Amino acid sequence: MMVSENIRMALRSMASSKLRTFLSLLGIVIGVASVVAIMNLGQSAAESMSASFDVGGLNMITVRPRGRGRETMIFTEDFSYTLQNEIDGVQEVLPLVSSTANVRQRDEIAESVVVQGVTSGYFASNSLEAENGRLFSVEDNISRRQVAVIGTALAEDLFPAGNAVGSYVSVMRNQSKSFLVVGVLASHDTSQGSSFDDALFMPYNTYTERFRHTDRVGSYSIKVKDGYDAVSVAEDIEDYLDRVAGNDYYRLFSPATVKAMADEVTGTFTVFLAAIAAISLAVGGIGIMNIMLVSVSERTGEIGIRKALGAAPSVIRKQFLSESVVVSASGGLIGLILGIIISVAGALISGWIPVISSGAVTVAVGFPILIGIFFGWYPAAKAASLQPMEALQRE
């Protein structure tokens, strides 16, 4: 009963001095709204970044050989089996070769198309699916068939009428070779910033033996087993490659590693900005202390009468402390709502995923209460320490 009565008295006191209450709330509202908006926007940016990395596959690692020295002679198709056996946590290593070429279909021509030679498992590892037709089979690779799977954008350029599957395209490098289009990929962007939509894929053995003779692998697409940390596996691969080739002769890209670094930077930056915004919470707390001291001075007569009627100092202390907490908590609630509105609007404008951080809600609820207690304690203690006669004389 005492708590509810104190809250009602606090609300009546706030209503009786609306302008003063508004000014005392302002600092808390601005501080909480700033902290909530910054934390939510930071979380939204992190979630959106994670979603873009997920598209490319957080369990995929790419290794690209560099240079043409003796050290790079190990980067052959057989080395993919070596990597798979030597590194714990590697499920599959897929070799890939690529170059650029012009691709023609009757009067339509696409210049500088990325042509990739891949094994049949490449599509599944990169979550690629056929929108029309089919993908490569193991038999296509073994038999070195001149078949091709093309991206959806390339299909639109070469086949405006939409009849790509079952038609032939000419891939022109040193000489022109015809390939039967057996499938068109569904649109799928990667986290590396590249796209499969404009590429042409042919079986790996077809590429190395019929399109462009080479025994050197352009890159390895490495899939990490479920349950293994892709960042740790990437570090193990780097250690192994440093020993057998040297760190100057390859480049490794891991979406999981980049994501971990991005999450760390985003988290640190968000905490830093939130800490700066939290300064206004302290300013708001000082405003509440000031207004409570004024309230104590104005209500000395009330305090004197209550103490003369037998009210204990603890009762007076709790009354004024309750008022301080109610004022601060009210500002926190308003700030929470305002911060959520700002963060959702900011996320939508930025094209991010709107997120309401549980940490932001905790801050919005917990900090104003703590501030109300901390900055309201002194005015409440001062009110409780007044002697009845002294208080009545001041009045």
C-alpha positions in Angstrom: 0.0 0.0 0.0 2.8 2.4 1.0 4.5 2.0 -2.4 1.4 2.5 -4.4 0.5 5.6 -2.3 4.0 7.0 -2.9 3.7 6.5 -6.6 0.3 8.3 -6.7 1.7 11.2 -4.7 4.7 11.3 -7.1 2.3 11.5 -10.1 0.2 14.2 -8.5 3.4 16.2 -7.8 4.5 15.8 -11.4 1.0 16.9 -12.7 1.0 20.0 -10.5 4.3 21.3 -12.1 4.1 20.2 -15.7 6.7 22.5 -17.1 9.2 21.7 -14.4 8.5 18.0 -14.7 9.0 18.2 -18.5 12.4 20.0 -18.1 13.6 17.5 -15.6 12.5 14.6 -17.8 14.1 16.0 -20.9 17.7 14.9 -20.1 16.6 11.4 -19.3 14.4 11.2 -22.4 17.2 12.4 -24.7 19.8 10.1 -23.1 17.7 7.0 -23.1 16.4 7.6 -26.7 20.0 8.1 -27.9 21.3 5.0 -26.2 18.4 2.9 -27.4 18.6 4.2 -31.0 22.4 3.7 -31.2 22.3 0.2 -29.8 19.3 -0.9 -32.0 20.9 0.6 -35.1 24.2 -1.1 -34.3 22.4 -4.4 -33.9 20.5 -3.8 -37.1 23.7 -3.1 -39.0 25.3 -6.3 -37.6 22.2 -8.4 -38.4 22.1 -7.1 -42.0 25.8 -7.7 -42.4 25.4 -11.2 -41.1 22.5 -11.9 -43.5 24.6 -10.8 -46.5 27.5 -13.1 -45.3 25.0 -15.9 -44.9 24.1 -15.6 -48.5 27.7 -16.4 -49.5 27.9 -19.2 -47.0 29.7 -18.8 -43.7 31.0 -22.4 -43.9 32.9 -21.7 -47.2 36.5 -20.8 -47.5 38.3 -19.7 -50.7 42.0 -20.2 -51.3 43.5 -18.5 -54.4 47.1 -19.3 -55.5 49.3 -16.3 -56.4 52.4 -16.1 -58.7 53.9 -18.7 -60.9 57.0 -19.8 -58.9 58.1 -23.2 -57.8 56.1 -22.8 -54.6 52.8 -22.6 -56.5 53.4 -25.9 -58.3 51.6 -27.7 -55.5 48.3 -26.0 -56.4 47.0 -28.7 -58.7 43.7 -30.7 -58.7 45.3 -33.4 -56.6 46.2 -30.9 -53.9 42.5 -30.5 -53.2 42.5 -34.1 -51.8 45.6 -33.4 -49.8 43.9 -30.4 -48.2 40.8 -32.4 -47.4 42.9 -35.1 -45.7 45.3 -32.9 -43.8 43.0 -30.3 -42.3 40.5 -31.4 -39.6 37.0 -30.0 -40.1 37.2 -29.8 -43.9 34.3 -31.6 -45.6 35.1 -31.0 -49.2 37.7 -29.2 -51.3 36.5 -28.2 -54.8 39.1 -27.0 -57.4 38.1 -24.2 -59.7 39.6 -22.6 -62.8 38.4 -19.5 -64.5 39.2 -16.9 -67.2 37.2 -14.4 -69.3 35.9 -14.9 -72.8 33.3 -13.6 -75.2 30.1 -15.6 -75.5 27.9 -15.5 -78.6 24.5 -16.8 -79.4 23.6 -16.0 -83.0 23.4 -12.1 -83.1 23.7 -11.7 -79.4 27.1 -11.4 -77.8 28.3 -10.9 -74.2 31.9 -9.6 -73.8 34.4 -10.5 -71.0 32.2 -13.1 -69.5 33.7 -15.0 -66.5 34.0 -18.6 -67.6 34.5 -21.1 -64.7 35.4 -24.8 -64.8 33.9 -26.5 -61.8 33.1 -30.0 -60.5 29.5 -31.1 -60.0 29.7 -30.5 -56.2 30.5 -26.8 -56.6 26.8 -25.8 -57.0 25.6 -27.6 -53.9 28.5 -26.2 -51.8 27.6 -22.7 -52.8 23.8 -23.2 -52.4 23.3 -22.7 -56.1 20.2 -24.1 -57.8 18.9 -24.3 -61.3 16.0 -22.1 -62.2 15.6 -23.9 -65.5 17.2 -27.1 -66.8 19.7 -29.0 -64.7 23.2 -28.7 -63.2 26.3 -30.7 -64.1 26.5 -34.4 -63.3 29.6 -36.4 -62.3 29.3 -38.0 -65.7 29.5 -34.7 -67.5 32.9 -34.0 -65.8 34.3 -37.5 -66.4 33.2 -37.5 -70.0 34.4 -33.9 -70.6 31.1 -33.0 -72.2 30.8 -29.6 -73.8 27.9 -28.5 -71.7 27.3 -25.2 -69.9 25.3 -23.7 -67.1 24.8 -20.0 -67.3 23.7 -17.3 -64.8 20.3 -15.7 -65.1 21.6 -12.3 -66.2 23.8 -13.8 -68.9 20.8 -15.9 -70.1 18.7 -12.7 -70.4 21.4 -11.1 -72.5 22.0 -14.0 -74.9 18.4 -15.3 -75.0 15.9 -12.4 -74.8 13.1 -14.8 -75.8 13.9 -17.1 -72.8 14.8 -20.3 -74.6 18.3 -20.8 -73.2 18.1 -24.5 -72.1 18.7 -26.8 -75.0 20.4 -24.1 -77.2 24.1 -23.8 -78.1 26.4 -20.9 -77.3 29.9 -20.2 -78.7 32.6 -19.5 -76.2 35.4 -17.6 -77.9 38.9 -17.5 -76.5 41.8 -18.4 -78.8 39.2 -20.2 -80.9 35.4 -20.7 -80.8 33.9 -23.8 -79.1 30.2 -24.7 -78.9 28.6 -25.6 -75.6 25.1 -26.9 -75.0 23.3 -24.9 -72.3 21.8 -27.5 -69.9 20.7 -25.2 -67.2 20.2 -21.6 -66.0 21.0 -20.7 -62.4 18.6 -18.9 -60.1 19.9 -15.4 -59.2 22.3 -15.6 -56.2 24.7 -12.9 -55.1 27.7 -13.7 -52.9 29.1 -12.0 -49.8 32.3 -11.4 -51.7 30.6 -8.7 -53.7 30.8 -10.8 -56.9 27.9 -12.5 -58.6 27.1 -15.8 -60.3 24.4 -14.2 -62.4 26.8 -13.1 -65.2 29.0 -16.2 -65.3 29.2 -19.3 -67.5 30.1 -22.6 -65.9 31.5 -25.7 -67.6 32.7 -29.1 -66.2 36.2 -28.9 -64.7 37.7 -31.5 -66.9 36.1 -30.0 -70.0 37.7 -26.6 -69.1 41.2 -28.0 -68.5 41.4 -30.4 -71.4 39.1 -29.0 -74.1 38.7 -25.2 -73.5 42.0 -24.1 -72.0 44.8 -26.7 -71.3 46.1 -26.2 -67.8 47.1 -28.2 -64.8 47.1 -25.3 -62.4 44.1 -24.6 -60.2 42.8 -21.0 -60.1 41.2 -21.4 -56.6 39.9 -23.9 -54.1 36.4 -23.7 -52.7 36.5 -25.3 -49.3 33.5 -26.4 -47.3 33.7 -26.7 -43.6 32.0 -29.6 -41.8 28.9 -28.9 -39.7 29.8 -28.3 -36.0 33.2 -26.9 -36.8 34.2 -23.2 -36.4 34.9 -21.9 -39.9 37.3 -19.2 -38.4 39.4 -21.8 -36.7 39.5 -24.1 -39.7 40.6 -21.1 -41.9 43.4 -20.5 -39.4 44.5 -24.1 -39.6 44.5 -23.9 -43.4 46.6 -20.8 -43.3 49.1 -22.5 -41.0 49.4 -25.5 -43.3 49.7 -23.4 -46.5 52.4 -21.2 -44.9 54.4 -24.4 -44.2 54.1 -26.0 -47.7 54.0 -22.9 -49.9 54.6 -19.7 -47.9 52.2 -16.9 -47.2 53.2 -14.9 -50.2 51.9 -17.5 -52.7 48.2 -17.7 -51.8 45.3 -15.6 -50.6 42.6 -16.9 -48.3 39.1 -15.5 -48.0 36.7 -16.7 -45.3 33.3 -15.0 -44.9 33.2 -16.2 -41.3 36.5 -14.5 -40.5 35.4 -11.2 -42.1 32.0 -11.5 -40.3 33.8 -12.0 -36.9 36.0 -9.0 -37.5 33.0 -6.9 -38.6 30.9 -8.0 -35.6 33.8 -7.0 -33.3 34.2 -3.6 -34.9 30.5 -2.9 -35.0 30.1 -4.0 -31.4 33.0 -1.8 -30.2 31.8 1.2 -32.2 28.2 0.8 -30.9 29.4 0.6 -27.3 31.6 3.7 -27.8 28.7 5.7 -29.2 26.3 4.4 -26.6 28.7 5.5 -23.8 28.9 9.0 -25.3 25.1 9.2 -25.5 24.9 7.9 -21.9 26.5 11.2 -20.7 23.2 12.9 -21.2 21.7 10.4 -18.7 24.1 11.7 -16.1 23.0 15.3 -17.1 19.4 14.2 -16.8 20.1 12.7 -13.3 21.6 16.0 -12.2 18.4 17.7 -13.4 16.3 15.3 -11.4 18.4 16.0 -8.3 18.0 19.7 -8.8 14.2 19.5 -9.2 13.9 17.2 -6.1 15.9 19.6 -4.0 13.5 22.4 -5.1 10.6 20.1 -4.3 11.9 19.5 -0.8 12.3 23.3 -0.2 8.8 24.0 -1.4 7.2 21.2 0.7 9.0 21.7 4.0 5.6 22.6 5.6 4.1 19.3 4.4 7.2 17.4 5.7 7.0 19.2 9.1 3.3 18.3 9.5 3.8 14.7 8.5 6.7 14.3 11.0 4.7 16.1 13.7 1.9 13.5 13.2 4.4 10.7 13.7 5.8 9.9 10.2 9.2 8.2 10.6 12.2 9.6 8.6 12.2 6.4 6.5 8.7 7.1 5.4 9.6 10.6 4.2 12.8 9.2 2.6 10.8 6.6 0.7 8.2 9.2 -0.4 10.8 11.5 -2.1 12.9 8.6 -3.4 9.7 7.2 -5.0 9.1 10.5 -6.6 12.6 10.6 -8.0 12.4 7.1 -9.4 8.9 7.7 -10.9 10.1 10.9 -12.7 13.3 9.1 -14.0 11.4 5.9 -15.0 8.8 8.0 -16.8 11.6 9.7 -18.8 13.1 6.3 -19.5 9.8 4.9 -20.8 9.3 7.9 -23.1 12.9 7.6 -24.2 12.5 3.9 -25.0 9.5 4.5 -27.2 11.2 7.4 -29.0 14.5 5.5 -29.4 12.7 2.5 -30.9 10.8 4.8 -33.4 14.1 6.5 -34.4 16.0 3.2 -34.8 13.3 1.4 -36.8 13.0 4.5 -39.1 16.8 4.7 -39.5 17.1 1.0 -40.2 14.4 1.1 -42.9 15.9 4.2 -44.5 19.3 2.5 -44.5 17.9 -0.8 -45.9 18.9 -2.7 -42.8 16.9 -5.3 -40.8 15.1 -3.5 -38.0 16.1 -5.0 -34.7 15.1 -4.1 -31.1 18.0 -5.1 -28.9 17.2 -6.7 -25.6 20.3 -4.9 -24.2 18.8 -1.6 -25.2 15.5 -2.4 -23.5 17.4 -3.4 -20.4 19.3 -0.1 -20.4 16.1 1.9 -21.0 14.4 0.2 -18.0 17.3 -0.3 -15.6 19.4 2.8 -15.9 16.6 5.4 -15.3 15.6 3.6 -12.1 19.3 3.5 -10.9 19.6 7.2 -11.8 16.4 8.0 -9.9 17.7 6.2 -6.9 21.3 7.6 -7.1 20.4 11.3 -7.7 17.2 11.2 -5.6 18.9 9.8 -2.5 20.4 13.1 -1.3 17.2 15.1 -1.6 15.2 12.3 0.0 17.7 12.1 2.8 17.7 15.8 3.3 13.9 15.8 3.5 14.0 12.9 6.0 16.5 14.7 8.2 14.4 17.8 8.7 13.1 18.3 12.3 9.3 19.0 12.6 9.8 22.4 14.3 12.5 23.5 11.9 10.4 22.5 8.9 7.3 24.3 10.2 9.3 27.4 10.9 10.7 27.5 7.4 7.2 27.2 6.0 
